[in-house]
Amino acid sequence: MALGKLQLITIAVLGLVSTSTIADDGGSKIQHLVDPVTSIESWVLHDKGFEVELIQISPDQARGFFLARGFDRKNADFYAESCVLALRVRNKSPETISYDLANWRYMTADGVNRKLKLKDKWLHEWQQRGVSKSAQIAFEWSQHPLAQTLDPKDWNQGMTTYQIAHGSVFDLTVKWNRGDKQYVDTIKGVRCAD
């Protein structure tokens, strides 16, 4: 299923989704949503007008998405071996918000902090593996931008990858700036689709 259809399904059933909200010590709120029809999970962080949403993408969805964009089966399978999540970031504050995914980390059950595998690393790998230029361009446009500055009401989205097994659970620590102040939040219990 294409990412756009996945997002439409998520939005369409938002009123029917089971949800839990957790407030952390810093005043941020994290919602965990489960689509009752598809069982797709998502997590939404709300803090001082900064909103981060993570939506599961199954291995079959990731594979199908890239097969439809010129990847051969071997390389689409290679990508789908990663934990893939759609990332949507919104600025609902009256100030500029900025972030750099290179500063975000995820901690796995073994207590190891890891960096996300970002699109620049993937693009280098695709070039080494001989993926066609047109497929690389489609890939680049599907991935979340590395760094962003969002004006009030701006938002962006794209795929992100985590080098852990499907079904694994991790905590994602996000760093972001609102104006000249830096903030750190952790979304706990994010689960990779299996």
C-alpha atoms as an extended CHARMM CRD file, in Angstrom:
* protein
*
       194  EXT
         1         1  MET       CA              0.0000000000        0.0000000000        0.0000000000  PROA      1               0.0000000000
         2         2  ALA       CA              1.4350000000        3.4050000000       -0.9020000000  PROA      2               0.0000000000
         3         3  LEU       CA              2.3700000000        5.8030000000        1.8690000000  PROA      3               0.0000000000
         4         4  GLY       CA             -0.3850000000        8.2350000000        0.8280000000  PROA      4               0.0000000000
         5         5  LYS       CA             -3.0490000000        5.5580000000        1.1640000000  PROA      5               0.0000000000
         6         6  LEU       CA             -1.6350000000        4.5470000000        4.5340000000  PROA      6               0.0000000000
         7         7  GLN       CA             -1.9030000000        8.1260000000        5.7500000000  PROA      7               0.0000000000
         8         8  LEU       CA             -5.4600000000        8.4640000000        4.4360000000  PROA      8               0.0000000000
         9         9  ILE       CA             -6.4650000000        5.2880000000        6.2510000000  PROA      9               0.0000000000
        10        10  THR       CA             -4.8600000000        6.6000000000        9.4320000000  PROA      10              0.0000000000
        11        11  ILE       CA             -6.6540000000        9.9430000000        9.1580000000  PROA      11              0.0000000000
        12        12  ALA       CA            -10.0090000000        8.4260000000        8.1400000000  PROA      12              0.0000000000
        13        13  VAL       CA            -10.2300000000        6.1880000000       11.1760000000  PROA      13              0.0000000000
        14        14  LEU       CA             -8.7980000000        8.6230000000       13.6960000000  PROA      14              0.0000000000
        15        15  GLY       CA            -12.1840000000        8.9080000000       15.3770000000  PROA      15              0.0000000000
        16        16  LEU       CA            -12.4080000000        5.1120000000       15.6720000000  PROA      16              0.0000000000
        17        17  VAL       CA             -8.8750000000        4.5510000000       16.9150000000  PROA      17              0.0000000000
        18        18  SER       CA             -8.1210000000        3.3710000000       20.4050000000  PROA      18              0.0000000000
        19        19  THR       CA             -5.8080000000        5.8220000000       22.0550000000  PROA      19              0.0000000000
        20        20  SER       CA             -3.8430000000        6.3180000000       25.2120000000  PROA      20              0.0000000000
        21        21  THR       CA             -2.1200000000        9.5190000000       26.2690000000  PROA      21              0.0000000000
        22        22  ILE       CA              0.9090000000        9.6970000000       28.5080000000  PROA      22              0.0000000000
        23        23  ALA       CA              2.3520000000       12.9190000000       29.9050000000  PROA      23              0.0000000000
        24        24  ASP       CA              6.0490000000       12.8970000000       30.6720000000  PROA      24              0.0000000000
        25        25  ASP       CA              7.8050000000       14.9250000000       33.3780000000  PROA      25              0.0000000000
        26        26  GLY       CA              8.6060000000       17.7450000000       30.9240000000  PROA      26              0.0000000000
        27        27  GLY       CA              4.9490000000       18.4640000000       30.1520000000  PROA      27              0.0000000000
        28        28  SER       CA              4.9210000000       16.8980000000       26.7100000000  PROA      28              0.0000000000
        29        29  LYS       CA              2.1320000000       14.5190000000       25.7920000000  PROA      29              0.0000000000
        30        30  ILE       CA              2.4710000000       11.3430000000       23.8070000000  PROA      30              0.0000000000
        31        31  GLN       CA             -0.5000000000        9.5640000000       22.2520000000  PROA      31              0.0000000000
        32        32  HSD       CA             -0.3940000000        5.9380000000       21.1900000000  PROA      32              0.0000000000
        33        33  LEU       CA             -2.9890000000        5.1150000000       18.5450000000  PROA      33              0.0000000000
        34        34  VAL       CA             -4.0440000000        1.7290000000       17.1540000000  PROA      34              0.0000000000
        35        35  ASP       CA             -6.2020000000        1.4520000000       14.0550000000  PROA      35              0.0000000000
        36        36  PRO       CA             -8.9240000000       -1.0950000000       14.9310000000  PROA      36              0.0000000000
        37        37  VAL       CA             -9.2110000000       -2.3170000000       11.3220000000  PROA      37              0.0000000000
        38        38  THR       CA             -5.5570000000       -2.5690000000       10.2470000000  PROA      38              0.0000000000
        39        39  SER       CA             -3.8710000000       -2.7380000000       13.6980000000  PROA      39              0.0000000000
        40        40  ILE       CA             -1.3700000000       -0.1470000000       12.4370000000  PROA      40              0.0000000000
        41        41  GLU       CA              0.1050000000        1.6940000000       15.4040000000  PROA      41              0.0000000000
        42        42  SER       CA              1.1990000000        5.3100000000       15.5830000000  PROA      42              0.0000000000
        43        43  TRP       CA              2.6900000000        7.5690000000       18.2270000000  PROA      43              0.0000000000
        44        44  VAL       CA              2.1780000000       11.3350000000       18.4110000000  PROA      44              0.0000000000
        45        45  LEU       CA              4.3060000000       13.6640000000       20.5370000000  PROA      45              0.0000000000
        46        46  HSD       CA              2.8930000000       17.1170000000       21.3810000000  PROA      46              0.0000000000
        47        47  ASP       CA              5.2270000000       19.5990000000       23.0860000000  PROA      47              0.0000000000
        48        48  LYS       CA              5.1300000000       23.4090000000       22.9770000000  PROA      48              0.0000000000
        49        49  GLY       CA              3.6270000000       23.4430000000       19.4870000000  PROA      49              0.0000000000
        50        50  PHE       CA              6.0350000000       20.8030000000       18.1440000000  PROA      50              0.0000000000
        51        51  GLU       CA              4.2620000000       17.6850000000       16.9000000000  PROA      51              0.0000000000
        52        52  VAL       CA              5.9740000000       14.4730000000       15.8300000000  PROA      52              0.0000000000
        53        53  GLU       CA              3.9600000000       11.5400000000       14.5050000000  PROA      53              0.0000000000
        54        54  LEU       CA              5.4080000000        8.0870000000       13.8060000000  PROA      54              0.0000000000
        55        55  ILE       CA              3.2910000000        5.6220000000       11.7950000000  PROA      55              0.0000000000
        56        56  GLN       CA              4.1820000000        1.9770000000       11.2620000000  PROA      56              0.0000000000
        57        57  ILE       CA              4.9050000000        0.8100000000        7.7340000000  PROA      57              0.0000000000
        58        58  SER       CA              4.9170000000       -2.9590000000        7.3090000000  PROA      58              0.0000000000
        59        59  PRO       CA              7.6930000000       -4.7360000000        5.4120000000  PROA      59              0.0000000000
        60        60  ASP       CA              5.2010000000       -5.5870000000        2.6440000000  PROA      60              0.0000000000
        61        61  GLN       CA              4.1230000000       -1.9430000000        2.3550000000  PROA      61              0.0000000000
        62        62  ALA       CA              7.7520000000       -0.7500000000        2.1720000000  PROA      62              0.0000000000
        63        63  ARG       CA              8.6290000000       -3.4290000000       -0.3800000000  PROA      63              0.0000000000
        64        64  GLY       CA              5.5830000000       -2.7010000000       -2.5530000000  PROA      64              0.0000000000
        65        65  PHE       CA              6.1510000000        1.0430000000       -2.4110000000  PROA      65              0.0000000000
        66        66  PHE       CA              9.6590000000        0.7360000000       -3.8560000000  PROA      66              0.0000000000
        67        67  LEU       CA              8.8720000000       -2.0370000000       -6.3340000000  PROA      67              0.0000000000
        68        68  ALA       CA              6.3310000000        0.4060000000       -7.7950000000  PROA      68              0.0000000000
        69        69  ARG       CA              9.0690000000        3.0450000000       -8.0870000000  PROA      69              0.0000000000
        70        70  GLY       CA             11.6180000000        1.1370000000      -10.1210000000  PROA      70              0.0000000000
        71        71  PHE       CA             13.4870000000       -0.9040000000       -7.5090000000  PROA      71              0.0000000000
        72        72  ASP       CA             14.2380000000       -4.5140000000       -8.3330000000  PROA      72              0.0000000000
        73        73  ARG       CA             13.0480000000       -7.1820000000       -5.8890000000  PROA      73              0.0000000000
        74        74  LYS       CA             16.4820000000       -7.6850000000       -4.2930000000  PROA      74              0.0000000000
        75        75  ASN       CA             16.9030000000       -4.0010000000       -3.3610000000  PROA      75              0.0000000000
        76        76  ALA       CA             13.2630000000       -3.5260000000       -2.3440000000  PROA      76              0.0000000000
        77        77  ASP       CA             13.6450000000       -6.5510000000       -0.0460000000  PROA      77              0.0000000000
        78        78  PHE       CA             16.8870000000       -5.1240000000        1.3270000000  PROA      78              0.0000000000
        79        79  TYR       CA             15.1320000000       -1.8740000000        2.2890000000  PROA      79              0.0000000000
        80        80  ALA       CA             12.1120000000       -3.7290000000        3.7010000000  PROA      80              0.0000000000
        81        81  GLU       CA             14.4090000000       -5.6330000000        6.0930000000  PROA      81              0.0000000000
        82        82  SER       CA             14.7230000000       -2.3520000000        8.0380000000  PROA      82              0.0000000000
        83        83  CYS       CA             12.1690000000       -1.0930000000       10.5070000000  PROA      83              0.0000000000
        84        84  VAL       CA             10.3550000000        1.6140000000        8.5020000000  PROA      84              0.0000000000
        85        85  LEU       CA              8.1830000000        4.3280000000       10.0140000000  PROA      85              0.0000000000
        86        86  ALA       CA              6.5120000000        7.2870000000        8.3780000000  PROA      86              0.0000000000
        87        87  LEU       CA              7.4970000000       10.4970000000       10.1720000000  PROA      87              0.0000000000
        88        88  ARG       CA              5.2930000000       13.5730000000       10.0970000000  PROA      88              0.0000000000
        89        89  VAL       CA              6.4580000000       16.7740000000       11.8190000000  PROA      89              0.0000000000
        90        90  ARG       CA              4.2620000000       19.8350000000       12.3340000000  PROA      90              0.0000000000
        91        91  ASN       CA              4.9100000000       23.2960000000       13.7240000000  PROA      91              0.0000000000
        92        92  LYS       CA              1.8170000000       24.3740000000       15.6440000000  PROA      92              0.0000000000
        93        93  SER       CA              3.6880000000       27.0760000000       17.5630000000  PROA      93              0.0000000000
        94        94  PRO       CA              3.8900000000       30.8130000000       16.8230000000  PROA      94              0.0000000000
        95        95  GLU       CA              7.7050000000       30.5640000000       16.4140000000  PROA      95              0.0000000000
        96        96  THR       CA             10.0810000000       28.8740000000       14.0000000000  PROA      96              0.0000000000
        97        97  ILE       CA             10.9480000000       25.2640000000       14.8330000000  PROA      97              0.0000000000
        98        98  SER       CA             14.0220000000       23.4440000000       13.5410000000  PROA      98              0.0000000000
        99        99  TYR       CA             15.4520000000       19.9580000000       13.9210000000  PROA      99              0.0000000000
       100       100  ASP       CA             18.1280000000       17.7170000000       12.4510000000  PROA      100             0.0000000000
       101       101  LEU       CA             17.5210000000       13.9640000000       12.2630000000  PROA      101             0.0000000000
       102       102  ALA       CA             21.2800000000       13.4050000000       12.6590000000  PROA      102             0.0000000000
       103       103  ASN       CA             20.7870000000       14.4370000000       16.3120000000  PROA      103             0.0000000000
       104       104  TRP       CA             17.9520000000       11.9840000000       16.9700000000  PROA      104             0.0000000000
       105       105  ARG       CA             18.7300000000        8.6440000000       18.6090000000  PROA      105             0.0000000000
       106       106  TYR       CA             16.8400000000        5.4740000000       19.3450000000  PROA      106             0.0000000000
       107       107  MET       CA             17.5120000000        3.1240000000       22.2370000000  PROA      107             0.0000000000
       108       108  THR       CA             16.7940000000       -0.5490000000       21.8470000000  PROA      108             0.0000000000
       109       109  ALA       CA             15.9480000000       -3.0970000000       24.5400000000  PROA      109             0.0000000000
       110       110  ASP       CA             19.6620000000       -3.8890000000       24.9580000000  PROA      110             0.0000000000
       111       111  GLY       CA             20.2630000000       -0.2830000000       26.0890000000  PROA      111             0.0000000000
       112       112  VAL       CA             22.2830000000        0.7220000000       23.0230000000  PROA      112             0.0000000000
       113       113  ASN       CA             21.7290000000        4.2050000000       21.5810000000  PROA      113             0.0000000000
       114       114  ARG       CA             21.7650000000        4.2040000000       17.7880000000  PROA      114             0.0000000000
       115       115  LYS       CA             21.5630000000        6.7230000000       14.9750000000  PROA      115             0.0000000000
       116       116  LEU       CA             18.7920000000        6.5660000000       12.4010000000  PROA      116             0.0000000000
       117       117  LYS       CA             19.8910000000        5.3700000000        8.9610000000  PROA      117             0.0000000000
       118       118  LEU       CA             19.2670000000        8.5820000000        7.0430000000  PROA      118             0.0000000000
       119       119  LYS       CA             18.6260000000        9.1000000000        3.3720000000  PROA      119             0.0000000000
       120       120  ASP       CA             22.1860000000       10.2560000000        2.5640000000  PROA      120             0.0000000000
       121       121  LYS       CA             23.5350000000        6.8800000000        3.7690000000  PROA      121             0.0000000000
       122       122  TRP       CA             20.8400000000        5.0450000000        1.8320000000  PROA      122             0.0000000000
       123       123  LEU       CA             21.5410000000        7.0370000000       -1.3600000000  PROA      123             0.0000000000
       124       124  HSD       CA             25.2380000000        6.1930000000       -1.1250000000  PROA      124             0.0000000000
       125       125  GLU       CA             24.3140000000        2.5460000000       -0.6460000000  PROA      125             0.0000000000
       126       126  TRP       CA             21.8850000000        2.5750000000       -3.5910000000  PROA      126             0.0000000000
       127       127  GLN       CA             24.5770000000        4.0460000000       -5.7960000000  PROA      127             0.0000000000
       128       128  GLN       CA             26.9980000000        1.2970000000       -4.7170000000  PROA      128             0.0000000000
       129       129  ARG       CA             24.3450000000       -1.3700000000       -5.3780000000  PROA      129             0.0000000000
       130       130  GLY       CA             23.6460000000       -0.0580000000       -8.8900000000  PROA      130             0.0000000000
       131       131  VAL       CA             20.0660000000        1.1450000000       -8.3050000000  PROA      131             0.0000000000
       132       132  SER       CA             18.8680000000        3.1930000000      -11.2890000000  PROA      132             0.0000000000
       133       133  LYS       CA             19.0490000000        6.9680000000      -11.0560000000  PROA      133             0.0000000000
       134       134  SER       CA             15.2670000000        7.3270000000      -11.4590000000  PROA      134             0.0000000000
       135       135  ALA       CA             14.6500000000        4.8620000000       -8.5850000000  PROA      135             0.0000000000
       136       136  GLN       CA             17.1780000000        6.7610000000       -6.4390000000  PROA      136             0.0000000000
       137       137  ILE       CA             15.3170000000       10.0180000000       -7.0930000000  PROA      137             0.0000000000
       138       138  ALA       CA             12.0030000000        8.3830000000       -6.1380000000  PROA      138             0.0000000000
       139       139  PHE       CA             13.6620000000        7.0620000000       -2.9830000000  PROA      139             0.0000000000
       140       140  GLU       CA             15.1210000000       10.4560000000       -2.0890000000  PROA      140             0.0000000000
       141       141  TRP       CA             11.7360000000       12.1420000000       -2.3750000000  PROA      141             0.0000000000
       142       142  SER       CA             10.0580000000        9.5090000000       -0.1850000000  PROA      142             0.0000000000
       143       143  GLN       CA             12.4420000000        9.9120000000        2.7410000000  PROA      143             0.0000000000
       144       144  HSD       CA             12.0980000000       12.5070000000        5.4770000000  PROA      144             0.0000000000
       145       145  PRO       CA             14.4030000000       15.5000000000        4.9430000000  PROA      145             0.0000000000
       146       146  LEU       CA             17.6060000000       15.3710000000        7.0040000000  PROA      146             0.0000000000
       147       147  ALA       CA             17.1350000000       18.7960000000        8.5920000000  PROA      147             0.0000000000
       148       148  GLN       CA             14.2400000000       21.2400000000        8.5300000000  PROA      148             0.0000000000
       149       149  THR       CA             13.2580000000       24.7050000000        9.6470000000  PROA      149             0.0000000000
       150       150  LEU       CA              9.4910000000       25.0070000000        9.8460000000  PROA      150             0.0000000000
       151       151  ASP       CA              7.6610000000       28.3050000000       10.0450000000  PROA      151             0.0000000000
       152       152  PRO       CA              4.3920000000       28.3940000000       11.9990000000  PROA      152             0.0000000000
       153       153  LYS       CA              1.8080000000       26.0250000000       10.4360000000  PROA      153             0.0000000000
       154       154  ASP       CA              4.4610000000       24.3250000000        8.2530000000  PROA      154             0.0000000000
       155       155  TRP       CA              4.8200000000       20.5520000000        8.2260000000  PROA      155             0.0000000000
       156       156  ASN       CA              6.6660000000       17.8150000000        6.3790000000  PROA      156             0.0000000000
       157       157  GLN       CA              6.6640000000       14.0360000000        6.1600000000  PROA      157             0.0000000000
       158       158  GLY       CA              8.6540000000       11.1030000000        4.8450000000  PROA      158             0.0000000000
       159       159  MET       CA              9.9400000000        7.6650000000        5.7060000000  PROA      159             0.0000000000
       160       160  THR       CA             12.6040000000        6.9410000000        8.3260000000  PROA      160             0.0000000000
       161       161  THR       CA             14.4740000000        3.7000000000        8.9990000000  PROA      161             0.0000000000
       162       162  TYR       CA             15.8240000000        1.9930000000       12.0860000000  PROA      162             0.0000000000
       163       163  GLN       CA             18.2610000000       -0.9170000000       11.8570000000  PROA      163             0.0000000000
       164       164  ILE       CA             16.4640000000       -3.3490000000       14.1680000000  PROA      164             0.0000000000
       165       165  ALA       CA             14.3050000000       -6.4340000000       13.7270000000  PROA      165             0.0000000000
       166       166  HSD       CA             10.6330000000       -6.2270000000       12.8330000000  PROA      166             0.0000000000
       167       167  GLY       CA              8.4770000000       -6.3320000000       15.9610000000  PROA      167             0.0000000000
       168       168  SER       CA             11.2370000000       -4.7220000000       18.0780000000  PROA      168             0.0000000000
       169       169  VAL       CA             10.4140000000       -1.9440000000       20.5240000000  PROA      169             0.0000000000
       170       170  PHE       CA             12.5540000000        1.1540000000       21.0030000000  PROA      170             0.0000000000
       171       171  ASP       CA             12.5240000000        4.6270000000       22.5410000000  PROA      171             0.0000000000
       172       172  LEU       CA             13.1090000000        7.5480000000       20.1560000000  PROA      172             0.0000000000
       173       173  THR       CA             14.7860000000       10.6780000000       21.5240000000  PROA      173             0.0000000000
       174       174  VAL       CA             14.1370000000       13.7840000000       19.4410000000  PROA      174             0.0000000000
       175       175  LYS       CA             15.9850000000       17.0810000000       19.7260000000  PROA      175             0.0000000000
       176       176  TRP       CA             14.4830000000       20.2400000000       18.3520000000  PROA      176             0.0000000000
       177       177  ASN       CA             14.6740000000       24.0210000000       18.6420000000  PROA      177             0.0000000000
       178       178  ARG       CA             11.8850000000       26.5150000000       19.0710000000  PROA      178             0.0000000000
       179       179  GLY       CA             13.2940000000       29.9630000000       18.5250000000  PROA      179             0.0000000000
       180       180  ASP       CA             16.6770000000       29.9400000000       20.2710000000  PROA      180             0.0000000000
       181       181  LYS       CA             15.8150000000       27.2540000000       22.8650000000  PROA      181             0.0000000000
       182       182  GLN       CA             16.6310000000       23.5790000000       22.4850000000  PROA      182             0.0000000000
       183       183  TYR       CA             14.2960000000       20.8360000000       23.7110000000  PROA      183             0.0000000000
       184       184  VAL       CA             14.5940000000       17.0790000000       24.0500000000  PROA      184             0.0000000000
       185       185  ASP       CA             11.6960000000       14.6050000000       24.1850000000  PROA      185             0.0000000000
       186       186  THR       CA             11.5400000000       10.8240000000       24.2080000000  PROA      186             0.0000000000
       187       187  ILE       CA              8.7800000000        8.7810000000       22.6270000000  PROA      187             0.0000000000
       188       188  LYS       CA              8.8320000000        5.5020000000       24.5200000000  PROA      188             0.0000000000
       189       189  GLY       CA              7.6510000000        2.1090000000       23.3620000000  PROA      189             0.0000000000
       190       190  VAL       CA              7.6730000000        2.6100000000       19.6040000000  PROA      190             0.0000000000
       191       191  ARG       CA              7.1640000000       -0.7780000000       17.9520000000  PROA      191             0.0000000000
       192       192  CYS       CA              8.3260000000       -1.7550000000       14.4870000000  PROA      192             0.0000000000
       193       193  ALA       CA              5.6780000000       -3.3600000000       12.3280000000  PROA      193             0.0000000000
       194       194  ASP       CA              6.1170000000       -7.0530000000       11.6440000000  PROA      194             0.0000000000
